[in-house]
């Protein structure tokens, strides 16, 4: 009878451990999604807002925008890589 209870306890502990790891993985996927949403929905270039008929893209500060977005993506990539390792 003791062996059966030991087996039940071991199985319960393994299932609990598995549930915790699955929950941690789920939390990490949600965190990755939130991290990506910080820059995912923002356009890199926007239209000029001076006139209603003007359809030109604002490229005056394109190098600054590209560098800023690159750094954002790079930082998020580092955080995502750390979450995936976990």
HTML snippet that shows the backbone in 3Dmol.js (N, CA, C, O; Angstrom):
<script src="https://3Dmol.org/build/3Dmol-min.js"></script>
<div id="view" style="width:600px;height:400px;position:relative"></div>
<script>
const pdb = `
ATOM      1  N   UNK A   1       0.818  -1.195   0.000  1.00  0.00           N
ATOM      2  CA  UNK A   1       0.000   0.000   0.000  1.00  0.00           C
ATOM      3  C   UNK A   1       0.862   1.259   0.000  1.00  0.00           C
ATOM      4  O   UNK A   1       0.509   2.259  -0.624  1.00  0.00           O
ATOM      5  N   UNK A   2       1.994   1.206   0.702  1.00  0.00           N
ATOM      6  CA  UNK A   2       2.891   2.360   0.777  1.00  0.00           C
ATOM      7  C   UNK A   2       3.478   2.676  -0.589  1.00  0.00           C
ATOM      8  O   UNK A   2       3.632   3.844  -0.944  1.00  0.00           O
ATOM      9  N   UNK A   3       3.804   1.654  -1.349  1.00  0.00           N
ATOM     10  CA  UNK A   3       4.385   1.865  -2.674  1.00  0.00           C
ATOM     11  C   UNK A   3       3.391   2.556  -3.595  1.00  0.00           C
ATOM     12  O   UNK A   3       3.779   3.380  -4.424  1.00  0.00           O
ATOM     13  N   UNK A   4       2.129   2.230  -3.458  1.00  0.00           N
ATOM     14  CA  UNK A   4       1.112   2.859  -4.292  1.00  0.00           C
ATOM     15  C   UNK A   4       1.005   4.352  -3.976  1.00  0.00           C
ATOM     16  O   UNK A   4       0.884   5.171  -4.886  1.00  0.00           O
ATOM     17  N   UNK A   5       1.048   4.709  -2.683  1.00  0.00           N
ATOM     18  CA  UNK A   5       0.968   6.115  -2.314  1.00  0.00           C
ATOM     19  C   UNK A   5       2.210   6.869  -2.756  1.00  0.00           C
ATOM     20  O   UNK A   5       2.121   8.026  -3.166  1.00  0.00           O
ATOM     21  N   UNK A   6       3.360   6.229  -2.677  1.00  0.00           N
ATOM     22  CA  UNK A   6       4.592   6.865  -3.153  1.00  0.00           C
ATOM     23  C   UNK A   6       4.499   7.128  -4.653  1.00  0.00           C
ATOM     24  O   UNK A   6       4.899   8.190  -5.130  1.00  0.00           O
ATOM     25  N   UNK A   7       3.977   6.169  -5.382  1.00  0.00           N
ATOM     26  CA  UNK A   7       3.804   6.333  -6.827  1.00  0.00           C
ATOM     27  C   UNK A   7       2.823   7.469  -7.129  1.00  0.00           C
ATOM     28  O   UNK A   7       3.055   8.270  -8.035  1.00  0.00           O
ATOM     29  N   UNK A   8       1.739   7.534  -6.373  1.00  0.00           N
ATOM     30  CA  UNK A   8       0.746   8.588  -6.566  1.00  0.00           C
ATOM     31  C   UNK A   8       1.368   9.956  -6.272  1.00  0.00           C
ATOM     32  O   UNK A   8       1.162  10.911  -7.021  1.00  0.00           O
ATOM     33  N   UNK A   9       2.136  10.043  -5.170  1.00  0.00           N
ATOM     34  CA  UNK A   9       2.790  11.313  -4.834  1.00  0.00           C
ATOM     35  C   UNK A   9       3.794  11.729  -5.905  1.00  0.00           C
ATOM     36  O   UNK A   9       3.850  12.900  -6.279  1.00  0.00           O
ATOM     37  N   UNK A  10       4.584  10.779  -6.398  1.00  0.00           N
ATOM     38  CA  UNK A  10       5.569  11.093  -7.442  1.00  0.00           C
ATOM     39  C   UNK A  10       4.870  11.551  -8.723  1.00  0.00           C
ATOM     40  O   UNK A  10       5.298  12.510  -9.364  1.00  0.00           O
ATOM     41  N   UNK A  11       3.814  10.869  -9.079  1.00  0.00           N
ATOM     42  CA  UNK A  11       3.072  11.232 -10.293  1.00  0.00           C
ATOM     43  C   UNK A  11       2.435  12.612 -10.138  1.00  0.00           C
ATOM     44  O   UNK A  11       2.464  13.429 -11.059  1.00  0.00           O
ATOM     45  N   UNK A  12       1.870  12.856  -8.980  1.00  0.00           N
ATOM     46  CA  UNK A  12       1.261  14.162  -8.721  1.00  0.00           C
ATOM     47  C   UNK A  12       2.308  15.267  -8.783  1.00  0.00           C
ATOM     48  O   UNK A  12       2.044  16.332  -9.342  1.00  0.00           O
ATOM     49  N   UNK A  13       3.483  15.036  -8.224  1.00  0.00           N
ATOM     50  CA  UNK A  13       4.559  16.028  -8.273  1.00  0.00           C
ATOM     51  C   UNK A  13       5.031  16.274  -9.705  1.00  0.00           C
ATOM     52  O   UNK A  13       5.308  17.414 -10.078  1.00  0.00           O
ATOM     53  N   UNK A  14       5.124  15.225 -10.501  1.00  0.00           N
ATOM     54  CA  UNK A  14       5.539  15.383 -11.896  1.00  0.00           C
ATOM     55  C   UNK A  14       4.499  16.168 -12.688  1.00  0.00           C
ATOM     56  O   UNK A  14       4.846  17.021 -13.504  1.00  0.00           O
ATOM     57  N   UNK A  15       3.229  15.878 -12.445  1.00  0.00           N
ATOM     58  CA  UNK A  15       2.163  16.591 -13.144  1.00  0.00           C
ATOM     59  C   UNK A  15       2.153  18.062 -12.722  1.00  0.00           C
ATOM     60  O   UNK A  15       1.963  18.947 -13.557  1.00  0.00           O
ATOM     61  N   UNK A  16       2.353  18.319 -11.457  1.00  0.00           N
ATOM     62  CA  UNK A  16       2.399  19.696 -10.959  1.00  0.00           C
ATOM     63  C   UNK A  16       3.580  20.444 -11.590  1.00  0.00           C
ATOM     64  O   UNK A  16       3.434  21.594 -12.005  1.00  0.00           O
ATOM     65  N   UNK A  17       4.726  19.807 -11.662  1.00  0.00           N
ATOM     66  CA  UNK A  17       5.906  20.417 -12.279  1.00  0.00           C
ATOM     67  C   UNK A  17       5.647  20.715 -13.754  1.00  0.00           C
ATOM     68  O   UNK A  17       5.994  21.789 -14.248  1.00  0.00           O
ATOM     69  N   UNK A  18       5.041  19.767 -14.446  1.00  0.00           N
ATOM     70  CA  UNK A  18       4.721  19.968 -15.860  1.00  0.00           C
ATOM     71  C   UNK A  18       3.742  21.129 -16.034  1.00  0.00           C
ATOM     72  O   UNK A  18       3.903  21.946 -16.940  1.00  0.00           O
ATOM     73  N   UNK A  19       2.737  21.201 -15.175  1.00  0.00           N
ATOM     74  CA  UNK A  19       1.760  22.289 -15.255  1.00  0.00           C
ATOM     75  C   UNK A  19       2.439  23.636 -15.042  1.00  0.00           C
ATOM     76  O   UNK A  19       2.104  24.605 -15.724  1.00  0.00           O
ATOM     77  N   UNK A  20       3.375  23.715 -14.120  1.00  0.00           N
ATOM     78  CA  UNK A  20       4.089  24.970 -13.874  1.00  0.00           C
ATOM     79  C   UNK A  20       4.936  25.369 -15.080  1.00  0.00           C
ATOM     80  O   UNK A  20       4.987  26.545 -15.440  1.00  0.00           O
ATOM     81  N   UNK A  21       5.598  24.399 -15.705  1.00  0.00           N
ATOM     82  CA  UNK A  21       6.427  24.708 -16.874  1.00  0.00           C
ATOM     83  C   UNK A  21       5.577  25.134 -18.063  1.00  0.00           C
ATOM     84  O   UNK A  21       5.961  26.037 -18.807  1.00  0.00           O
ATOM     85  N   UNK A  22       4.426  24.494 -18.250  1.00  0.00           N
ATOM     86  CA  UNK A  22       3.530  24.882 -19.343  1.00  0.00           C
ATOM     87  C   UNK A  22       2.983  26.284 -19.096  1.00  0.00           C
ATOM     88  O   UNK A  22       2.889  27.081 -20.029  1.00  0.00           O
ATOM     89  N   UNK A  23       2.626  26.592 -17.866  1.00  0.00           N
ATOM     90  CA  UNK A  23       2.126  27.930 -17.533  1.00  0.00           C
ATOM     91  C   UNK A  23       3.211  28.976 -17.757  1.00  0.00           C
ATOM     92  O   UNK A  23       2.928  30.062 -18.264  1.00  0.00           O
ATOM     93  N   UNK A  24       4.441  28.664 -17.387  1.00  0.00           N
ATOM     94  CA  UNK A  24       5.558  29.597 -17.608  1.00  0.00           C
ATOM     95  C   UNK A  24       5.772  29.826 -19.103  1.00  0.00           C
ATOM     96  O   UNK A  24       6.019  30.956 -19.526  1.00  0.00           O
ATOM     97  N   UNK A  25       5.681  28.771 -19.900  1.00  0.00           N
ATOM     98  CA  UNK A  25       5.827  28.913 -21.354  1.00  0.00           C
ATOM     99  C   UNK A  25       4.705  29.781 -21.917  1.00  0.00           C
ATOM    100  O   UNK A  25       4.947  30.629 -22.776  1.00  0.00           O
ATOM    101  N   UNK A  26       3.501  29.577 -21.445  1.00  0.00           N
ATOM    102  CA  UNK A  26       2.352  30.381 -21.892  1.00  0.00           C
ATOM    103  C   UNK A  26       2.554  31.846 -21.523  1.00  0.00           C
ATOM    104  O   UNK A  26       2.295  32.734 -22.336  1.00  0.00           O
ATOM    105  N   UNK A  27       3.012  32.100 -20.310  1.00  0.00           N
ATOM    106  CA  UNK A  27       3.281  33.472 -19.873  1.00  0.00           C
ATOM    107  C   UNK A  27       4.367  34.116 -20.734  1.00  0.00           C
ATOM    108  O   UNK A  27       4.276  35.294 -21.079  1.00  0.00           O
ATOM    109  N   UNK A  28       5.388  33.342 -21.077  1.00  0.00           N
ATOM    110  CA  UNK A  28       6.465  33.869 -21.907  1.00  0.00           C
ATOM    111  C   UNK A  28       5.972  34.203 -23.311  1.00  0.00           C
ATOM    112  O   UNK A  28       6.388  35.210 -23.885  1.00  0.00           O
ATOM    113  N   UNK A  29       5.096  33.382 -23.872  1.00  0.00           N
ATOM    114  CA  UNK A  29       4.537  33.667 -25.200  1.00  0.00           C
ATOM    115  C   UNK A  29       3.709  34.954 -25.146  1.00  0.00           C
ATOM    116  O   UNK A  29       3.777  35.771 -26.064  1.00  0.00           O
ATOM    117  N   UNK A  30       2.944  35.135 -24.099  1.00  0.00           N
ATOM    118  CA  UNK A  30       2.172  36.367 -23.949  1.00  0.00           C
ATOM    119  C   UNK A  30       3.088  37.578 -23.804  1.00  0.00           C
ATOM    120  O   UNK A  30       2.809  38.641 -24.358  1.00  0.00           O
ATOM    121  N   UNK A  31       4.184  37.417 -23.058  1.00  0.00           N
ATOM    122  CA  UNK A  31       5.141  38.512 -22.897  1.00  0.00           C
ATOM    123  C   UNK A  31       5.808  38.848 -24.229  1.00  0.00           C
ATOM    124  O   UNK A  31       6.022  40.020 -24.539  1.00  0.00           O
ATOM    125  N   UNK A  32       6.136  37.830 -25.012  1.00  0.00           N
ATOM    126  CA  UNK A  32       6.740  38.048 -26.331  1.00  0.00           C
ATOM    127  C   UNK A  32       5.767  38.809 -27.224  1.00  0.00           C
ATOM    128  O   UNK A  32       6.163  39.734 -27.932  1.00  0.00           O
ATOM    129  N   UNK A  33       4.508  38.425 -27.192  1.00  0.00           N
ATOM    130  CA  UNK A  33       3.497  39.101 -28.002  1.00  0.00           C
ATOM    131  C   UNK A  33       3.379  40.569 -27.596  1.00  0.00           C
ATOM    132  O   UNK A  33       3.301  41.445 -28.458  1.00  0.00           O
ATOM    133  N   UNK A  34       3.367  40.838 -26.308  1.00  0.00           N
ATOM    134  CA  UNK A  34       3.271  42.223 -25.836  1.00  0.00           C
ATOM    135  C   UNK A  34       4.508  43.022 -26.223  1.00  0.00           C
ATOM    136  O   UNK A  34       4.401  44.188 -26.603  1.00  0.00           O
ATOM    137  N   UNK A  35       5.676  42.404 -26.129  1.00  0.00           N
ATOM    138  CA  UNK A  35       6.906  43.092 -26.517  1.00  0.00           C
ATOM    139  C   UNK A  35       6.886  43.479 -27.993  1.00  0.00           C
ATOM    140  O   UNK A  35       7.303  44.577 -28.364  1.00  0.00           O
ATOM    141  N   UNK A  36       6.404  42.579 -28.816  1.00  0.00           N
ATOM    142  CA  UNK A  36       6.378  42.847 -30.247  1.00  0.00           C
ATOM    143  C   UNK A  36       5.340  43.912 -30.594  1.00  0.00           C
ATOM    144  O   UNK A  36       5.515  44.636 -31.574  1.00  0.00           O
ATOM    145  N   UNK A  37       4.288  44.024 -29.833  1.00  0.00           N
ATOM    146  CA  UNK A  37       3.252  45.005 -30.121  1.00  0.00           C
ATOM    147  C   UNK A  37       3.720  46.428 -29.887  1.00  0.00           C
ATOM    148  O   UNK A  37       3.089  47.366 -30.375  1.00  0.00           O
ATOM    149  N   UNK A  38       4.814  46.616 -29.153  1.00  0.00           N
ATOM    150  CA  UNK A  38       5.300  47.970 -28.895  1.00  0.00           C
ATOM    151  C   UNK A  38       5.706  48.660 -30.184  1.00  0.00           C
ATOM    152  O   UNK A  38       5.530  49.872 -30.305  1.00  0.00           O
ATOM    153  N   UNK A  39       6.234  47.942 -31.133  1.00  0.00           N
ATOM    154  CA  UNK A  39       6.653  48.551 -32.401  1.00  0.00           C
ATOM    155  C   UNK A  39       5.970  47.949 -33.608  1.00  0.00           C
ATOM    156  O   UNK A  39       6.102  48.473 -34.714  1.00  0.00           O
ATOM    157  N   UNK A  40       5.261  46.885 -33.428  1.00  0.00           N
ATOM    158  CA  UNK A  40       4.646  46.168 -34.540  1.00  0.00           C
ATOM    159  C   UNK A  40       3.545  46.976 -35.229  1.00  0.00           C
ATOM    160  O   UNK A  40       3.405  46.903 -36.450  1.00  0.00           O
ATOM    161  N   UNK A  41       2.779  47.729 -34.484  1.00  0.00           N
ATOM    162  CA  UNK A  41       1.623  48.423 -35.046  1.00  0.00           C
ATOM    163  C   UNK A  41       1.936  49.841 -35.512  1.00  0.00           C
ATOM    164  O   UNK A  41       1.109  50.474 -36.169  1.00  0.00           O
ATOM    165  N   UNK A  42       3.117  50.342 -35.180  1.00  0.00           N
ATOM    166  CA  UNK A  42       3.476  51.693 -35.582  1.00  0.00           C
ATOM    167  C   UNK A  42       4.163  51.675 -36.938  1.00  0.00           C
ATOM    168  O   UNK A  42       5.100  50.904 -37.142  1.00  0.00           O
ATOM    169  N   UNK A  43       3.714  52.509 -37.866  1.00  0.00           N
ATOM    170  CA  UNK A  43       4.377  52.547 -39.173  1.00  0.00           C
ATOM    171  C   UNK A  43       5.759  53.192 -39.049  1.00  0.00           C
ATOM    172  O   UNK A  43       5.979  54.059 -38.203  1.00  0.00           O
ATOM    173  N   UNK A  44       6.663  52.764 -39.886  1.00  0.00           N
ATOM    174  CA  UNK A  44       7.999  53.340 -39.872  1.00  0.00           C
ATOM    175  C   UNK A  44       7.968  54.756 -40.440  1.00  0.00           C
ATOM    176  O   UNK A  44       8.615  55.663 -39.915  1.00  0.00           O
ATOM    177  N   UNK A  45       7.220  54.929 -41.501  1.00  0.00           N
ATOM    178  CA  UNK A  45       7.071  56.252 -42.114  1.00  0.00           C
ATOM    179  C   UNK A  45       5.596  56.625 -42.135  1.00  0.00           C
ATOM    180  O   UNK A  45       4.732  55.776 -42.357  1.00  0.00           O
ATOM    181  N   UNK A  46       5.318  57.901 -41.902  1.00  0.00           N
ATOM    182  CA  UNK A  46       3.945  58.389 -41.910  1.00  0.00           C
ATOM    183  C   UNK A  46       3.783  59.442 -42.991  1.00  0.00           C
ATOM    184  O   UNK A  46       4.759  60.028 -43.459  1.00  0.00           O
ATOM    185  N   UNK A  47       2.562  59.670 -43.372  1.00  0.00           N
ATOM    186  CA  UNK A  47       2.265  60.706 -44.355  1.00  0.00           C
ATOM    187  C   UNK A  47       2.365  62.080 -43.697  1.00  0.00           C
ATOM    188  O   UNK A  47       2.102  62.239 -42.505  1.00  0.00           O
ATOM    189  N   UNK A  48       2.745  63.050 -44.491  1.00  0.00           N
ATOM    190  CA  UNK A  48       2.803  64.424 -43.989  1.00  0.00           C
ATOM    191  C   UNK A  48       1.393  64.883 -43.652  1.00  0.00           C
ATOM    192  O   UNK A  48       0.441  64.544 -44.355  1.00  0.00           O
ATOM    193  N   UNK A  49       1.262  65.634 -42.605  1.00  0.00           N
ATOM    194  CA  UNK A  49      -0.060  66.046 -42.147  1.00  0.00           C
ATOM    195  C   UNK A  49      -0.319  67.524 -42.399  1.00  0.00           C
ATOM    196  O   UNK A  49      -1.221  68.109 -41.799  1.00  0.00           O
ATOM    197  N   UNK A  50       0.457  68.122 -43.274  1.00  0.00           N
ATOM    198  CA  UNK A  50       0.314  69.554 -43.520  1.00  0.00           C
ATOM    199  C   UNK A  50      -0.955  69.866 -44.305  1.00  0.00           C
ATOM    200  O   UNK A  50      -1.678  70.801 -43.959  1.00  0.00           O
ATOM    201  N   UNK A  51      -1.234  69.110 -45.341  1.00  0.00           N
ATOM    202  CA  UNK A  51      -2.411  69.363 -46.153  1.00  0.00           C
ATOM    203  C   UNK A  51      -3.214  68.099 -46.335  1.00  0.00           C
ATOM    204  O   UNK A  51      -2.678  66.994 -46.255  1.00  0.00           O
ATOM    205  N   UNK A  52      -4.489  68.259 -46.577  1.00  0.00           N
ATOM    206  CA  UNK A  52      -5.349  67.085 -46.739  1.00  0.00           C
ATOM    207  C   UNK A  52      -5.104  66.370 -48.058  1.00  0.00           C
ATOM    208  O   UNK A  52      -5.322  65.163 -48.154  1.00  0.00           O
ATOM    209  N   UNK A  53      -4.652  67.100 -49.081  1.00  0.00           N
ATOM    210  CA  UNK A  53      -4.440  66.473 -50.388  1.00  0.00           C
ATOM    211  C   UNK A  53      -3.016  65.990 -50.560  1.00  0.00           C
ATOM    212  O   UNK A  53      -2.701  65.353 -51.565  1.00  0.00           O
ATOM    213  N   UNK A  54      -2.142  66.278 -49.600  1.00  0.00           N
ATOM    214  CA  UNK A  54      -0.737  65.882 -49.700  1.00  0.00           C
ATOM    215  C   UNK A  54      -0.607  64.406 -49.327  1.00  0.00           C
ATOM    216  O   UNK A  54      -0.980  64.008 -48.224  1.00  0.00           O
ATOM    217  N   UNK A  55      -0.085  63.606 -50.233  1.00  0.00           N
ATOM    218  CA  UNK A  55       0.034  62.172 -49.996  1.00  0.00           C
ATOM    219  C   UNK A  55       1.484  61.728 -49.920  1.00  0.00           C
ATOM    220  O   UNK A  55       1.771  60.539 -50.059  1.00  0.00           O
ATOM    221  N   UNK A  56       2.387  62.645 -49.705  1.00  0.00           N
ATOM    222  CA  UNK A  56       3.803  62.315 -49.649  1.00  0.00           C
ATOM    223  C   UNK A  56       4.165  61.750 -48.280  1.00  0.00           C
ATOM    224  O   UNK A  56       3.615  62.158 -47.257  1.00  0.00           O
ATOM    225  N   UNK A  57       5.090  60.815 -48.283  1.00  0.00           N
ATOM    226  CA  UNK A  57       5.590  60.290 -47.022  1.00  0.00           C
ATOM    227  C   UNK A  57       6.587  61.270 -46.431  1.00  0.00           C
ATOM    228  O   UNK A  57       7.333  61.927 -47.157  1.00  0.00           O
ATOM    229  N   UNK A  58       6.596  61.360 -45.143  1.00  0.00           N
ATOM    230  CA  UNK A  58       7.544  62.221 -44.459  1.00  0.00           C
ATOM    231  C   UNK A  58       8.868  61.469 -44.321  1.00  0.00           C
ATOM    232  O   UNK A  58       9.005  60.587 -43.473  1.00  0.00           O
ATOM    233  N   UNK A  59       9.832  61.823 -45.154  1.00  0.00           N
ATOM    234  CA  UNK A  59      11.123  61.132 -45.154  1.00  0.00           C
ATOM    235  C   UNK A  59      12.251  62.028 -44.667  1.00  0.00           C
ATOM    236  O   UNK A  59      13.424  61.673 -44.783  1.00  0.00           O
ATOM    237  N   UNK A  60      11.900  63.189 -44.121  1.00  0.00           N
ATOM    238  CA  UNK A  60      12.921  64.127 -43.675  1.00  0.00           C
ATOM    239  C   UNK A  60      13.818  63.534 -42.596  1.00  0.00           C
ATOM    240  O   UNK A  60      15.029  63.752 -42.599  1.00  0.00           O
ATOM    241  N   UNK A  61      13.234  62.800 -41.698  1.00  0.00           N
ATOM    242  CA  UNK A  61      14.004  62.227 -40.588  1.00  0.00           C
ATOM    243  C   UNK A  61      14.112  60.703 -40.706  1.00  0.00           C
ATOM    244  O   UNK A  61      14.103  59.994 -39.699  1.00  0.00           O
ATOM    245  N   UNK A  62      14.213  60.216 -41.926  1.00  0.00           N
ATOM    246  CA  UNK A  62      14.167  58.765 -42.129  1.00  0.00           C
ATOM    247  C   UNK A  62      15.325  58.036 -41.464  1.00  0.00           C
ATOM    248  O   UNK A  62      15.130  56.946 -40.926  1.00  0.00           O
ATOM    249  N   UNK A  63      16.538  58.613 -41.488  1.00  0.00           N
ATOM    250  CA  UNK A  63      17.674  57.934 -40.847  1.00  0.00           C
ATOM    251  C   UNK A  63      17.456  57.806 -39.349  1.00  0.00           C
ATOM    252  O   UNK A  63      17.757  56.769 -38.759  1.00  0.00           O
ATOM    253  N   UNK A  64      16.936  58.857 -38.736  1.00  0.00           N
ATOM    254  CA  UNK A  64      16.644  58.794 -37.298  1.00  0.00           C
ATOM    255  C   UNK A  64      15.567  57.761 -37.001  1.00  0.00           C
ATOM    256  O   UNK A  64      15.680  56.995 -36.043  1.00  0.00           O
ATOM    257  N   UNK A  65      14.526  57.742 -37.820  1.00  0.00           N
ATOM    258  CA  UNK A  65      13.434  56.775 -37.629  1.00  0.00           C
ATOM    259  C   UNK A  65      13.932  55.345 -37.802  1.00  0.00           C
ATOM    260  O   UNK A  65      13.585  54.461 -37.019  1.00  0.00           O
ATOM    261  N   UNK A  66      14.742  55.124 -38.827  1.00  0.00           N
ATOM    262  CA  UNK A  66      15.266  53.775 -39.086  1.00  0.00           C
ATOM    263  C   UNK A  66      16.154  53.331 -37.939  1.00  0.00           C
ATOM    264  O   UNK A  66      16.040  52.198 -37.471  1.00  0.00           O
ATOM    265  N   UNK A  67      17.035  54.205 -37.481  1.00  0.00           N
ATOM    266  CA  UNK A  67      17.923  53.843 -36.368  1.00  0.00           C
ATOM    267  C   UNK A  67      17.145  53.585 -35.087  1.00  0.00           C
ATOM    268  O   UNK A  67      17.446  52.651 -34.344  1.00  0.00           O
ATOM    269  N   UNK A  68      16.136  54.425 -34.833  1.00  0.00           N
ATOM    270  CA  UNK A  68      15.316  54.238 -33.634  1.00  0.00           C
ATOM    271  C   UNK A  68      14.573  52.908 -33.692  1.00  0.00           C
ATOM    272  O   UNK A  68      14.561  52.160 -32.715  1.00  0.00           O
ATOM    273  N   UNK A  69      13.950  52.607 -34.838  1.00  0.00           N
ATOM    274  CA  UNK A  69      13.202  51.350 -34.979  1.00  0.00           C
ATOM    275  C   UNK A  69      14.144  50.153 -34.889  1.00  0.00           C
ATOM    276  O   UNK A  69      13.810  49.147 -34.264  1.00  0.00           O
ATOM    277  N   UNK A  70      15.319  50.258 -35.512  1.00  0.00           N
ATOM    278  CA  UNK A  70      16.294  49.166 -35.453  1.00  0.00           C
ATOM    279  C   UNK A  70      16.673  48.883 -34.006  1.00  0.00           C
ATOM    280  O   UNK A  70      16.729  47.725 -33.592  1.00  0.00           O
ATOM    281  N   UNK A  71      16.934  49.935 -33.239  1.00  0.00           N
ATOM    282  CA  UNK A  71      17.299  49.741 -31.832  1.00  0.00           C
ATOM    283  C   UNK A  71      16.146  49.145 -31.029  1.00  0.00           C
ATOM    284  O   UNK A  71      16.362  48.309 -30.151  1.00  0.00           O
ATOM    285  N   UNK A  72      14.921  49.576 -31.330  1.00  0.00           N
ATOM    286  CA  UNK A  72      13.757  48.999 -30.644  1.00  0.00           C
ATOM    287  C   UNK A  72      13.636  47.507 -30.946  1.00  0.00           C
ATOM    288  O   UNK A  72      13.446  46.697 -30.039  1.00  0.00           O
ATOM    289  N   UNK A  73      13.747  47.153 -32.220  1.00  0.00           N
ATOM    290  CA  UNK A  73      13.624  45.746 -32.614  1.00  0.00           C
ATOM    291  C   UNK A  73      14.769  44.929 -32.025  1.00  0.00           C
ATOM    292  O   UNK A  73      14.562  43.799 -31.584  1.00  0.00           O
ATOM    293  N   UNK A  74      15.952  45.481 -32.014  1.00  0.00           N
ATOM    294  CA  UNK A  74      17.119  44.783 -31.462  1.00  0.00           C
ATOM    295  C   UNK A  74      16.938  44.524 -29.958  1.00  0.00           C
ATOM    296  O   UNK A  74      17.210  43.426 -29.471  1.00  0.00           O
ATOM    297  N   UNK A  75      16.478  45.547 -29.235  1.00  0.00           N
ATOM    298  CA  UNK A  75      16.251  45.383 -27.791  1.00  0.00           C
ATOM    299  C   UNK A  75      15.161  44.349 -27.511  1.00  0.00           C
ATOM    300  O   UNK A  75      15.312  43.502 -26.630  1.00  0.00           O
ATOM    301  N   UNK A  76      14.070  44.422 -28.259  1.00  0.00           N
ATOM    302  CA  UNK A  76      12.989  43.451 -28.090  1.00  0.00           C
ATOM    303  C   UNK A  76      13.486  42.050 -28.453  1.00  0.00           C
ATOM    304  O   UNK A  76      13.130  41.075 -27.792  1.00  0.00           O
ATOM    305  N   UNK A  77      14.299  41.950 -29.492  1.00  0.00           N
ATOM    306  CA  UNK A  77      14.848  40.653 -29.891  1.00  0.00           C
ATOM    307  C   UNK A  77      15.679  40.033 -28.782  1.00  0.00           C
ATOM    308  O   UNK A  77      15.610  38.826 -28.549  1.00  0.00           O
ATOM    309  N   UNK A  78      16.464  40.852 -28.098  1.00  0.00           N
ATOM    310  CA  UNK A  78      17.277  40.353 -26.981  1.00  0.00           C
ATOM    311  C   UNK A  78      16.384  39.833 -25.852  1.00  0.00           C
ATOM    312  O   UNK A  78      16.650  38.781 -25.270  1.00  0.00           O
ATOM    313  N   UNK A  79      15.323  40.586 -25.552  1.00  0.00           N
ATOM    314  CA  UNK A  79      14.394  40.148 -24.494  1.00  0.00           C
ATOM    315  C   UNK A  79      13.660  38.876 -24.895  1.00  0.00           C
ATOM    316  O   UNK A  79      13.466  37.980 -24.074  1.00  0.00           O
ATOM    317  N   UNK A  80      13.253  38.799 -26.158  1.00  0.00           N
ATOM    318  CA  UNK A  80      12.567  37.601 -26.646  1.00  0.00           C
ATOM    319  C   UNK A  80      13.492  36.400 -26.589  1.00  0.00           C
ATOM    320  O   UNK A  80      13.075  35.312 -26.193  1.00  0.00           O
ATOM    321  N   UNK A  81      14.741  36.587 -26.978  1.00  0.00           N
ATOM    322  CA  UNK A  81      15.704  35.482 -26.940  1.00  0.00           C
ATOM    323  C   UNK A  81      15.864  34.957 -25.508  1.00  0.00           C
ATOM    324  O   UNK A  81      15.947  33.748 -25.291  1.00  0.00           O
ATOM    325  N   UNK A  82      15.907  35.871 -24.535  1.00  0.00           N
ATOM    326  CA  UNK A  82      16.023  35.455 -23.130  1.00  0.00           C
ATOM    327  C   UNK A  82      14.775  34.676 -22.701  1.00  0.00           C
ATOM    328  O   UNK A  82      14.887  33.674 -21.995  1.00  0.00           O
ATOM    329  N   UNK A  83      13.590  35.128 -23.119  1.00  0.00           N
ATOM    330  CA  UNK A  83      12.358  34.421 -22.761  1.00  0.00           C
ATOM    331  C   UNK A  83      12.287  33.041 -23.398  1.00  0.00           C
ATOM    332  O   UNK A  83      11.802  32.093 -22.780  1.00  0.00           O
ATOM    333  N   UNK A  84      12.772  32.925 -24.639  1.00  0.00           N
ATOM    334  CA  UNK A  84      12.734  31.627 -25.324  1.00  0.00           C
ATOM    335  C   UNK A  84      13.683  30.646 -24.636  1.00  0.00           C
ATOM    336  O   UNK A  84      13.394  29.452 -24.553  1.00  0.00           O
ATOM    337  N   UNK A  85      14.809  31.147 -24.147  1.00  0.00           N
ATOM    338  CA  UNK A  85      15.752  30.250 -23.449  1.00  0.00           C
ATOM    339  C   UNK A  85      15.131  29.641 -22.203  1.00  0.00           C
ATOM    340  O   UNK A  85      15.410  28.495 -21.852  1.00  0.00           O
ATOM    341  N   UNK A  86      14.279  30.427 -21.534  1.00  0.00           N
ATOM    342  CA  UNK A  86      13.631  29.936 -20.304  1.00  0.00           C
ATOM    343  C   UNK A  86      12.712  28.802 -20.652  1.00  0.00           C
ATOM    344  O   UNK A  86      12.064  28.239 -19.769  1.00  0.00           O
TER     345      UNK A  86
END
`;
const viewer = $3Dmol.createViewer("view");
viewer.addModel(pdb, "pdb");
viewer.setStyle({}, {cartoon: {color: "spectrum"}});
viewer.zoomTo();
viewer.render();
</script>
